[in-house]
Amino acid sequence: MASAPSEIYGCLLARFDGTALPDWLRRWLDRGLAGVLLFAGNISGPDQLRSLAAQLREHNPDVLIAVDEEGGIVTRVEAAAGSSYPGNAALGAVDDPDLTRRVALSIGTMLTEGGINLNLAPVADLDVNVANPVIGVRSFGAEPVRVAVHTAAFVTGLQDSGVAACAKHFPGHGRAGADSHLELPTVDATLTELRDTDLLPFRAAVDAGVRSVLTAHVLFPAIDDVPATLSSRLLRGVLRDELGFDGVVVTDALGMAAIGDGSASAAGAVAALRAGADLLCMAPEEAAQRRARDALTAALAAGELSKERVAEANTRIGALASWAASPERASDRTRDRQLEAASSPGLGLEVAARALLIDGAETPLDRPPFVLDAGGRMSVQLEDRAASLLGVLRGILPGTTGARIMGAEDLPRLEQQISAAAGLPLVVVVRDAHRQPWQRELLRTALRLRPDALVVGTGTTHDRDLAGRAYIGTRGASRASLLAVASLLSGRPVQ
C-alpha cells in the first residue's frame, strides 16, 4: 500500500504503551499526526510528563496532547494517588456553578503544567438510569437544566486555563443500561425526547464555546440504524445543524466493543470520518492503529471517503490546535486564571466535604473502627492507602482495622470478619450496591449481624435505601472524597 498522506495522519488521535515515546509514533508525528491520547500507564510523574510533552512537540509543535482528566474516579495524571478533586456527582450535589468553574480551572492548570492542551471532559450525560455501569458519579446529576448549567461552568473554567474542553458522550450515554466498552448499548428514545433532556447539556456546552465534543458508541434506533459515532444524522443533522457546533467532533475509542476496530477491523474509523467525525480516537494496539490508518488511506484513494470530508476535518483540527495554547504560549488572561486556581490548594477537599450526604450517622466515631471495605477504587495501580477508605483511615486514625472485600468470592469469610469487629464501630463501605448483587448480599449479612453498622457509599447515592439506619454517601471515590469522609469519621483535619 502507498504511504498514508499527511491528511490522514491529521485525523488520528493515537495511543501507545509505556512512558517512552516509541519510534513508530515519532514517525507519525513527523508526518503530521493530529494528537496523542495519554493514559495513566504513560505517566510516571510530573517531570516525566513534561518531558514527554516536550518530546511530542519536538516532532510536531501543533500536536494535541490529550487526557481524560474528569476528576473523581477518572484521572490519568493523578492515577497513582487518586484525584485531588471530586467528580461531577459531587459538584452537581453542591450545586454551585462557580465552584464547578473553579474546580475545572484548577484541573486545567494542573494539565497545562504537564503540557497537556486537550481534556476529554466534562461528562455531559444525565444520570437517569440507575443501572448504568459507566456513567453514575461521572454525571452532574439527573436533572437536565442542572447538568446543563454545570457542564457550561466546567467548560468555561477548563478553557480559561488554556486547555480545550470536550463535552461527552454525545448525544447522551446516561440512559444506556450497558457498557459500550463491552457491547453496543441501545437506547429507545426519540429525538424529540432527547431535545428536552439529554441534549440540553450539549447545547449549553456549545453555547459556552466548547472546542470539542466526543461521541457515544450508543445506538438510538428511533433516530438512526447505526451508533451515534457513525451517524451522519446525529453528527451533522443534530450536532452541527441544530445545535450549531463548529468545533472538532472526537470519537470515543474505536477499539471499544461497541464499534470494534480491534484485532480484525478498521471499518469504524472510515465510517466515523465519513459520517462527520473529525478526530478519530484509535484502538490501543499499534497494529490496530496501523490498520485504521491503512483503511482510511485506501478509502480515500478509492473515493469511498471524499477529499473534501478529510480536508474539512483537518481544518477543524488545525483550528483547535491553534487555539489550544501550550503553557509557554498562554495568554495574560489565562495566566491570571491560573493564578486564581493556584490560590485554592484545598479546593478539592472543600468540595468533597460539602458534597457528603450524611443520613443518620453520628460522627466522629468514638474509637477506631473495623472497616469492611468493598467500595474503594479497585485498581492495581493504586496502593491500599490511596485506593480505599480503609487505607485512608489507617493513615490518619491509628488503630483502625478491617478487610478489603473484592468480590463475591470473599463473602464466605464475612461472618468471621464481622465477629472480629465485636466491641468496635463497624463501617461497611460499598459502591453502587443497588446494581451489584454481591454487594447487596454483603449489606444484608452485615446489617443482620450488626444493625448498628455505618454504611458508607462511595458511588452514587442510589444505594441509600439498602443501607440501614446510618449512611454517608461520598458521591465518588476520588482521593478527595475518601479524605473528606475519613476526616468526618475521625474528627481530624486531613490534607
C-alpha positions in Angstrom: 0.0 0.0 0.0 1.2 3.5 -0.7 2.2 5.6 2.3 -0.6 7.4 4.1 -0.9 11.1 3.2 -0.4 13.7 5.9 -4.2 14.5 5.7 -4.9 11.0 7.1 -2.5 11.4 10.0 -4.1 14.7 10.6 -7.3 13.0 11.7 -5.8 10.5 14.1 -5.6 10.6 17.9 -3.0 7.9 18.6 -2.1 5.9 21.7 1.0 4.0 22.8 2.2 1.8 25.7 4.6 2.8 28.4 6.3 6.1 29.3 8.8 6.3 26.5 7.9 7.6 23.0 8.1 4.7 20.5 9.9 5.2 17.2 6.7 4.5 15.1 4.9 7.3 16.9 7.8 9.6 16.3 7.5 8.9 12.6 3.7 9.5 12.7 4.2 12.8 14.4 6.8 13.8 11.8 4.1 13.1 9.2 1.5 15.4 10.8 -0.2 13.2 13.4 -3.1 15.3 14.9 -2.9 14.1 18.5 -1.8 11.7 21.2 -4.1 10.5 24.0 -2.3 9.7 27.2 -3.4 7.2 29.9 -2.1 6.5 33.4 0.4 4.0 32.1 2.1 6.7 30.0 2.6 9.0 33.1 5.0 8.3 35.9 5.2 11.7 37.4 5.2 15.5 36.7 8.7 15.7 35.4 8.3 12.8 33.1 5.0 14.1 31.8 6.6 17.5 31.0 9.5 15.8 29.3 7.1 13.5 27.3 5.1 16.5 26.2 8.2 18.3 25.1 9.3 15.3 23.0 5.9 15.1 21.3 6.2 18.8 20.4 9.7 18.4 19.1 8.3 16.2 16.3 5.0 18.2 15.9 4.7 21.6 17.6 1.0 21.7 16.9 0.2 18.2 18.3 -2.8 17.9 20.5 -1.8 16.2 23.8 -5.0 14.8 25.4 -6.1 13.0 28.5 -9.3 12.0 30.3 -9.0 14.1 33.5 -12.6 14.3 34.7 -11.8 14.5 38.4 -13.4 11.9 40.7 -12.9 8.3 39.6 -11.5 9.1 36.2 -8.0 10.5 36.4 -4.8 9.9 34.4 -2.4 12.5 35.7 -3.2 11.6 39.4 -3.9 7.9 38.9 -1.1 6.8 41.2 -2.7 8.5 44.3 -6.2 9.3 43.2 -7.7 12.6 42.1 -7.4 15.7 44.2 -10.9 16.7 43.0 -14.3 15.1 43.5 -16.1 14.2 40.3 -19.2 15.6 38.7 -21.7 14.0 41.0 -20.2 15.8 44.0 -20.2 19.1 42.0 -23.8 18.7 41.0 -24.9 17.9 44.5 -23.2 21.0 45.9 -24.8 22.9 43.0 -22.6 26.0 43.0 -21.7 26.7 39.3 -18.9 29.0 40.2 -17.3 26.3 42.3 -17.6 23.9 39.4 -15.8 26.5 37.2 -13.1 26.9 39.8 -12.5 23.1 40.0 -12.3 22.9 36.2 -9.9 25.8 36.2 -7.7 24.1 38.8 -7.7 20.8 36.9 -6.9 22.7 33.7 -4.0 24.5 35.4 -2.6 21.2 36.5 -2.8 19.9 33.0 -1.1 22.9 31.4 1.8 22.4 33.8 2.2 19.0 32.3 2.0 20.3 28.7 -1.5 18.9 28.1 -3.8 21.0 25.9 -6.9 18.9 25.4 -9.0 17.3 28.2 -11.7 14.8 27.2 -14.1 16.3 29.8 -16.6 17.2 31.1 -19.1 14.3 31.0 -22.4 15.9 30.0 -24.5 12.8 30.3 -27.5 12.6 32.6 -27.6 10.1 35.5 -31.1 8.8 34.6 -30.6 5.1 34.5 -29.5 3.7 37.9 -28.4 0.5 36.3 -25.9 2.3 34.0 -22.5 0.8 34.7 -20.2 3.5 33.3 -21.8 7.0 34.0 -23.1 7.2 37.5 -20.8 9.5 39.6 -19.3 10.9 36.4 -22.5 12.8 35.8 -23.6 16.1 37.4 -27.0 14.5 38.0 -30.3 13.5 36.6 -31.9 17.0 36.1 -31.2 18.3 32.6 -31.1 22.0 33.5 -28.7 21.5 36.4 -26.5 19.3 34.4 -26.5 21.9 31.6 -25.5 24.7 34.0 -22.6 22.7 35.4 -21.5 21.5 32.0 -21.2 25.0 30.8 -19.4 26.1 34.0 -16.9 23.3 33.7 -16.2 24.1 30.0 -15.7 27.8 30.9 -13.3 27.0 33.8 -11.3 24.4 31.8 -10.9 26.6 28.8 -10.0 29.6 30.9 -6.9 27.6 31.9 -5.8 27.3 28.2 -6.9 23.7 27.9 -9.6 22.7 25.3 -12.7 21.1 26.8 -14.5 18.1 25.2 -18.2 17.5 26.2 -19.1 13.8 26.1 -20.8 11.4 25.2 -23.0 13.0 22.5 -26.0 12.7 22.3 -26.0 11.0 25.7 -24.8 7.8 27.4 -26.8 8.2 30.6 -29.9 6.3 29.6 -27.9 3.2 28.5 -28.0 0.1 30.5 -24.8 -1.4 29.1 -21.1 -0.6 28.9 -20.1 0.4 25.4 -16.6 -0.8 26.2 -18.1 -4.3 26.2 -21.1 -4.2 23.9 -23.3 -1.9 21.9 -25.9 -0.3 24.1 -29.3 0.5 22.7 -31.4 3.5 23.9 -35.1 3.7 22.9 -35.5 7.4 22.9 -36.8 9.7 20.1 -35.0 12.8 19.0 -37.9 14.8 20.5 -37.3 13.2 23.9 -33.6 13.9 23.7 -34.1 17.5 22.8 -35.9 18.1 26.1 -33.4 16.2 28.2 -30.1 14.7 27.1 -29.3 17.3 24.5 -29.7 20.3 26.9 -26.2 19.9 28.4 -24.6 19.6 25.0 -26.5 22.7 23.8 -25.2 24.5 26.9 -21.6 23.4 26.2 -21.9 24.6 22.6 -23.2 28.0 23.9 -20.3 28.2 26.3 -17.8 27.8 23.4 -16.7 24.2 23.9 -13.9 23.4 21.5 -14.7 19.7 21.0 -17.5 17.1 21.5 -16.9 13.4 22.0 -19.4 10.8 20.5 -21.2 8.0 22.2 -21.0 4.4 21.0 -24.7 4.1 21.6 -27.5 3.0 19.2 -30.6 5.1 19.0 -32.8 3.1 16.7 -35.6 5.7 16.6 -33.1 8.1 15.1 -30.7 6.0 13.0 -29.7 2.4 12.5 -26.0 2.9 13.4 -24.4 4.0 16.6 -24.1 7.8 17.2 -20.4 7.7 16.4 -21.2 6.6 12.9 -24.4 8.5 12.4 -24.5 11.4 10.0 -28.0 12.3 11.1 -26.8 12.9 14.7 -23.3 14.3 14.0 -24.3 16.6 11.1 -28.0 16.9 11.4 -28.2 17.4 15.1 -24.8 18.5 16.5 -23.8 20.7 13.6 -27.0 22.0 12.1 -29.3 22.0 15.0 -27.0 22.8 17.9 -24.7 25.0 15.8 -21.4 23.3 16.9 -18.5 24.2 14.6 -15.6 22.7 16.6 -14.0 19.2 16.5 -16.0 16.1 16.8 -13.9 13.4 18.6 -14.9 9.7 18.5 -14.9 7.7 21.6 -12.2 4.9 21.4 -12.8 2.9 18.2 -11.4 -0.2 19.8 -14.3 -0.5 22.2 -16.5 -3.4 21.6 -19.5 -1.3 20.5 -17.5 -0.3 17.4 -14.9 -3.0 17.3 -11.9 -1.6 15.5 -9.7 -4.0 17.2 -7.8 -7.1 16.1 -9.7 -7.7 12.8 -11.4 -4.5 11.7 -10.9 -0.8 10.9 -14.2 -0.2 9.3 -15.4 2.0 12.2 -12.7 4.6 11.5 -13.8 5.0 7.9 -17.5 5.1 8.8 -17.0 7.6 11.6 -14.9 10.0 9.4 -17.4 9.7 6.6 -20.3 10.4 9.0 -18.8 13.7 10.2 -16.4 12.9 13.0 -13.1 14.7 12.7 -10.6 13.3 15.2 -10.5 9.5 15.4 -9.6 8.0 18.8 -7.6 4.9 18.0 -7.7 1.4 19.5 -4.8 1.0 21.9 -2.8 -1.6 19.9 -0.2 -0.4 17.4 -1.3 -2.9 14.9 -5.0 -1.8 15.1 -3.9 1.8 14.6 -1.9 0.9 11.5 -4.9 -1.0 10.2 -7.1 2.1 10.7 -4.6 4.4 9.0 -4.3 2.0 6.1 -8.1 1.6 5.8 -8.6 5.3 5.7 -5.9 5.7 3.1 -7.4 3.0 0.9 -10.9 4.5 1.3 -9.6 8.0 0.3 -7.8 6.6 -2.7 -10.9 4.6 -3.8 -13.2 7.6 -3.5 -15.2 6.0 -0.7 -14.0 8.8 1.6 -14.1 12.2 0.0 -11.1 14.5 -0.1 -13.4 17.4 1.0 -14.5 15.5 4.1 -10.9 14.8 5.1 -9.9 18.4 4.4 -12.8 19.7 6.5 -11.7 17.5 9.4 -8.1 18.7 9.1 -9.2 22.3 9.0 -11.2 22.0 12.2 -8.5 20.1 14.0 -5.9 22.7 12.9 -8.1 25.4 14.3 -8.3 23.6 17.6 -4.6 23.1 17.7 -4.0 26.8 17.1 -6.4 27.7 19.9 -5.1 25.1 22.4 -2.1 27.1 23.5 0.8 25.2 25.2 1.9 26.6 28.6 4.6 28.8 27.1 2.1 30.4 24.7 -0.6 31.1 27.4 -2.3 34.4 27.2 -2.2 37.0 30.0 -5.9 36.2 30.8 -5.0 32.5 31.0 -2.1 33.2 33.4 -4.4 35.3 35.6 -6.9 32.4 35.7 -4.0 30.0 36.6 -3.0 32.3 39.5 -6.6 32.1 40.7 -6.5 28.3 40.6 -3.2 28.2 42.4 -4.6 30.3 45.3 -7.1 27.5 46.2 -4.9 24.4 47.1 -7.6 22.8 49.3 -10.4 23.3 46.8 -11.0 19.7 46.0 -11.3 18.6 49.6 -13.6 21.5 50.4 -16.0 20.5 47.6 -15.8 16.8 48.6 -16.7 17.6 52.2 -19.7 19.8 51.1 -20.9 17.0 48.8 -21.2 14.4 51.6 -24.8 13.0 52.1 -25.0 12.3 55.9 -28.1 10.5 56.9 -28.5 9.1 60.4 -24.7 8.9 61.0 -23.2 10.0 64.3 -19.8 11.4 63.8 -17.0 11.4 64.7 -16.6 7.8 65.8 -15.8 7.4 69.5 -12.9 5.0 68.7 -11.1 3.5 65.7 -13.4 1.3 63.7 -13.4 -2.0 62.0 -13.9 -1.4 58.3 -15.3 -3.9 55.7 -14.4 -2.1 52.5 -15.9 -3.1 49.2 -16.1 0.5 47.9 -12.6 1.6 47.1 -11.1 2.3 43.7 -10.5 -1.2 42.6 -7.3 -0.6 40.6 -4.0 -2.4 40.6 -2.2 0.9 40.0 -3.2 2.1 43.5 -1.8 1.4 46.9 -4.3 0.5 49.5 -3.9 3.8 51.2 -4.9 5.7 48.1 -7.5 3.2 46.9 -9.8 2.7 49.8 -11.4 4.3 52.8 -9.9 1.6 54.9 -6.4 2.6 53.7 -7.1 6.3 54.2 -8.4 5.8 57.8 -5.5 3.6 58.7 -3.2 6.5 57.8 -5.0 9.2 59.9 -6.7 7.2 62.7 -4.2 4.7 64.3 -5.9 1.5 65.5 -8.3 1.3 62.5 -8.6 -2.4 61.4 -10.5 -4.2 58.8 -10.5 -6.0 55.5 -11.0 -5.3 51.8 -13.9 -7.2 50.1 -13.1 -7.5 46.5 -15.9 -9.7 45.2 -18.4 -12.5 45.9 -15.5 -14.9 46.5 -14.8 -13.0 49.8 -18.3 -13.3 51.2 -17.9 -16.8 52.8 -15.4 -15.2 55.3 -17.8 -12.3 56.1 -19.4 -13.6 59.3 -16.0 -14.4 60.7 -14.7 -10.9 59.9 -17.7 -9.3 61.5 -17.1 -11.3 64.6 -13.6 -9.7 64.7 -15.3 -6.3 64.9 -17.1 -7.1 68.2 -16.9 -4.1 70.5 -15.8 -1.8 67.7 -17.7 0.6 65.5 -18.4 -1.3 62.2 -18.1 0.7 59.0 -19.3 -1.1 55.8 -18.1 0.5 52.6 -19.9 -0.3 49.3 -20.0 1.3 45.9 -23.3 1.3 44.0 -24.6 -1.7 45.8 -28.0 -1.3 44.1 -26.6 -2.7 40.8 -24.1 -5.2 42.3 -25.7 -8.4 43.7 -22.7 -9.4 45.7 -22.6 -6.0 47.5 -26.3 -6.3 48.3 -25.6 -9.7 49.9 -22.7 -8.1 51.8 -25.0 -5.4 53.2 -27.8 -7.9 54.1 -25.4 -10.0 56.1 -23.6 -7.2 57.7 -26.8 -5.4 58.8 -28.4 -8.6 60.0 -25.4 -9.2 62.3 -24.7 -5.6 63.1 -27.7 -3.4 62.6 -25.7 -0.5 64.2 -23.2 -0.6 61.3 -22.5 2.7 59.5 -22.7 2.2 55.7 -20.5 4.4 53.5 -21.4 4.5 49.8 -18.6 5.7 47.6 -20.6 5.6 44.4 -23.8 7.4 43.6 -26.3 7.6 46.5 -28.8 5.3 44.7 -28.0 2.6 47.2 -29.1 4.6 50.2 -32.3 2.6 50.8 -30.3 -0.6 51.2 -28.1 0.8 53.9 -30.0 0.6 57.1 -30.3 3.5 59.6 -26.9 5.2 59.2 -25.4 6.2 55.9 -22.8 8.5 54.4 -22.7 9.0 50.7 -19.5 10.4 49.2 -20.7 10.7 45.6 -17.4 9.3 44.3 -14.2 7.5 45.3 -11.6 10.1 44.5 -8.8 10.7 46.9 -10.5 14.0 47.9 -13.8 12.2 48.6 -12.2 9.4 50.7 -10.2 12.0 52.6 -13.4 14.0 53.3 -15.3 11.1 54.8 -12.2 9.9 56.7 -11.9 13.4 58.3 -15.6 13.3 59.2 -15.3 9.8 60.8 -12.1 10.5 62.6 -12.8 14.1 63.7 -9.3 15.0 62.4 -8.4 17.5 59.7 -6.6 16.0 56.7 -4.7 17.4 53.8 
